Amino acid sequence: MFPSVSVRDDIDALARWARVIASDQLPFATAAALTQVARDAADDVKAALPQYLDKPTPFTLRAFRVQRAEKRDLRAAVYAMDAQAQYLYWQVEGGMRQPNRIAQKLPSQIKLNEFGNIPRGEIARLIQLAQAGKRLTRARGEKLGISSKVDLYYGDPGHGWPVGIYKRVQAGTEHKLVPLVVFPKRGVQYRARLPLRDIVARTVRTRFAARFTASLDQAMRTAR
């Protein structure tokens, strides 16, 4: 008779190892891969912004963050922070945006920064000065291209003009208001321009397999 050789102990050890891999290392590797590919997607969205948006500001470029996946919650997410999401939503989804004190800038009357916007915080400062009956300082006037000698007005001037910030100028014997920044009452129709879902989906399709293979390899090397 041939001698018998038992491999029960080996099979039991392999079974225990397989259970450890299935219950611990595999979810760990999956969570790590999902988190990493979400970071890849956030980077790809940031890199694509200038292609779809006109001169996105540094603030807009810092919009996107990643929610990590966990072993017990195998979901990762790419999302925009609240402040940027308020306006990026319309670039992604499109639709009719109703006015919410949205400033319409008049470039012929006020200097814009390199991103085509009024420098941050200047609208609020102009409103405060107008409400207090004060004028711009010379330095701020030069920055905005507005004479420091003119009086400012904020409110509803009537005669069909929207609420806004105006400067008072003299035309002959009369004084008139010239709009600087106005806040229209009409809604604005936005066209969806930023294909956020397509960018993220493309990153997941092209990079998840490699990320998962690397994460599982790392998990197998550290399995005990």
C-alpha positions in Angstrom: 0.0 0.0 0.0 1.1 3.5 -0.6 1.6 5.6 2.5 -1.1 8.2 3.1 -0.2 11.8 3.7 -2.6 14.2 5.4 -2.8 17.8 4.3 -5.7 18.7 6.6 -3.6 21.1 8.6 -2.4 22.8 5.5 -5.9 23.1 4.1 -7.2 24.5 7.4 -4.4 27.1 7.4 -5.1 28.0 3.8 -8.8 28.3 4.6 -8.1 30.6 7.5 -5.8 32.7 5.4 -8.4 32.9 2.6 -11.0 34.0 5.2 -8.7 36.7 6.4 -8.1 37.9 2.8 -11.8 37.9 2.1 -13.0 39.6 5.3 -10.2 42.1 5.9 -7.6 42.6 3.2 -9.9 42.6 0.1 -12.2 45.3 1.5 -9.1 47.3 2.6 -7.6 47.0 -0.8 -10.9 48.0 -2.5 -11.3 51.0 -0.2 -7.8 52.2 -0.8 -8.2 51.8 -4.6 -11.5 53.7 -4.6 -10.0 56.5 -2.6 -7.0 56.8 -4.8 -9.0 56.8 -8.1 -11.3 59.4 -6.6 -8.2 61.6 -6.0 -7.1 60.9 -9.6 -10.6 62.0 -10.8 -10.4 65.2 -8.7 -7.0 66.1 -10.2 -8.4 65.4 -13.7 -11.4 67.6 -13.1 -9.1 70.4 -11.9 -6.9 70.0 -15.0 -9.9 70.1 -17.3 -11.5 73.3 -15.8 -9.7 75.8 -18.1 -10.9 73.8 -21.1 -14.5 74.3 -20.2 -14.6 77.5 -18.1 -13.3 80.9 -19.1 -10.2 81.7 -16.9 -11.2 79.9 -13.7 -9.9 81.6 -10.7 -7.6 80.0 -8.2 -10.6 79.8 -5.8 -12.5 77.8 -8.4 -9.5 75.5 -9.1 -9.4 74.6 -5.4 -13.1 73.6 -5.4 -12.9 69.8 -5.5 -12.3 67.5 -2.6 -12.5 63.7 -2.1 -14.5 61.7 0.4 -12.5 58.6 1.3 -13.9 55.1 1.0 -13.9 52.9 4.1 -13.7 49.1 4.6 -17.4 49.1 5.7 -18.5 51.7 3.2 -17.0 51.1 -0.2 -17.9 54.4 -1.7 -15.6 57.3 -2.6 -16.8 60.6 -3.9 -15.5 63.7 -5.7 -17.4 66.9 -4.6 -17.1 70.6 -4.8 -16.9 72.6 -1.5 -20.1 74.5 -0.7 -18.9 78.0 -1.7 -17.8 76.9 -5.1 -20.7 74.5 -5.6 -23.2 77.3 -5.5 -22.0 78.6 -8.9 -20.4 75.5 -10.4 -23.7 73.6 -10.1 -25.0 75.7 -13.1 -22.0 75.0 -15.2 -22.5 71.2 -14.6 -26.3 71.0 -14.8 -27.3 74.1 -16.7 -30.9 75.5 -16.3 -32.5 78.8 -15.3 -30.8 80.5 -12.3 -33.0 83.0 -10.6 -31.3 86.2 -9.3 -29.9 86.0 -5.8 -28.1 89.4 -5.6 -26.1 88.3 -8.6 -23.8 91.2 -9.7 -23.7 92.1 -13.4 -20.5 93.9 -13.9 -20.1 96.8 -16.3 -16.5 96.6 -17.5 -16.7 100.0 -19.2 -17.2 101.7 -15.8 -15.1 99.6 -13.5 -11.7 97.8 -13.7 -11.8 94.0 -13.6 -9.1 91.7 -12.5 -7.3 89.2 -14.7 -10.1 86.7 -14.3 -12.8 89.1 -15.6 -14.2 89.8 -12.1 -14.4 92.7 -9.7 -11.6 92.1 -7.1 -12.9 90.0 -4.3 -14.8 91.9 -1.6 -15.0 95.2 -3.6 -18.7 95.0 -4.2 -19.5 94.8 -0.5 -17.1 97.7 0.2 -18.7 99.8 -2.5 -22.1 99.1 -1.0 -20.9 100.0 2.5 -19.4 103.3 1.3 -22.5 104.2 -0.6 -24.8 103.5 2.3 -22.6 105.5 4.6 -22.4 108.5 2.2 -18.7 108.2 1.8 -16.4 108.3 -1.2 -13.6 106.0 -2.3 -10.1 106.6 -1.2 -7.7 107.6 -3.9 -5.9 104.3 -3.8 -9.1 102.2 -4.0 -10.5 104.5 -6.7 -7.4 104.0 -8.8 -7.6 100.2 -8.3 -11.2 100.1 -9.6 -10.9 102.9 -12.1 -13.5 105.1 -10.3 -12.7 108.7 -9.4 -12.5 109.3 -5.7 -14.2 112.6 -6.2 -17.6 111.1 -7.2 -20.4 110.3 -4.8 -21.8 106.7 -4.7 -25.4 105.6 -4.6 -26.7 102.1 -3.8 -30.3 101.1 -4.1 -33.2 101.2 -6.6 -33.0 104.3 -8.7 -36.3 103.8 -10.5 -36.9 104.7 -14.1 -36.5 101.0 -15.1 -33.0 100.7 -13.7 -32.2 97.7 -11.5 -31.0 97.8 -8.0 -27.2 98.5 -8.1 -24.2 100.6 -7.2 -24.2 103.9 -9.2 -21.9 107.0 -9.3 -23.4 110.4 -9.3 -22.1 112.6 -12.1 -22.9 116.1 -13.2 -24.1 116.6 -16.8 -24.5 120.3 -17.3 -26.8 121.6 -14.7 -28.2 118.2 -13.9 -27.0 115.3 -11.8 -27.4 111.8 -13.1 -26.6 108.2 -12.0 -24.2 106.1 -14.0 -24.3 102.3 -13.2 -21.2 100.6 -11.9 -22.6 97.3 -10.7 -26.2 96.2 -11.1 -28.2 93.3 -9.7 -30.8 92.3 -12.4 -34.1 90.8 -11.4 -34.3 88.6 -14.5 -33.2 85.0 -14.3 -30.2 83.8 -16.3 -30.3 80.7 -18.5 -27.1 78.6 -18.2 -25.9 76.0 -20.6 -24.3 72.9 -19.1 -20.6 73.3 -20.0 -18.6 71.2 -17.5 -19.0 67.5 -18.2 -18.1 66.6 -14.6 -19.6 63.1 -14.6 -17.9 62.2 -17.9 -14.5 63.2 -16.7 -14.9 61.3 -13.4 -16.3 58.2 -15.2 -13.4 58.2 -17.7 -10.9 58.3 -14.9 -12.5 55.4 -13.1 -12.7 53.3 -16.2 -9.1 53.9 -17.2 -7.4 53.8 -13.8 -9.4 51.7 -11.3 -8.0 48.3 -12.4 -4.4 49.4 -11.9 -5.1 51.1 -8.6 -7.0 48.0 -7.3 -4.2 45.6 -8.5 -1.6 47.7 -6.7 -3.7 48.0 -3.5 -4.4 44.3 -3.4 -0.7 43.5 -3.9 0.1 45.7 -1.0 -2.6 44.1 1.1 -1.4 40.6 0.3 2.2 41.5 1.3 1.0 42.8 4.7 -1.6 40.1 5.4 -1.0 38.1 8.6 
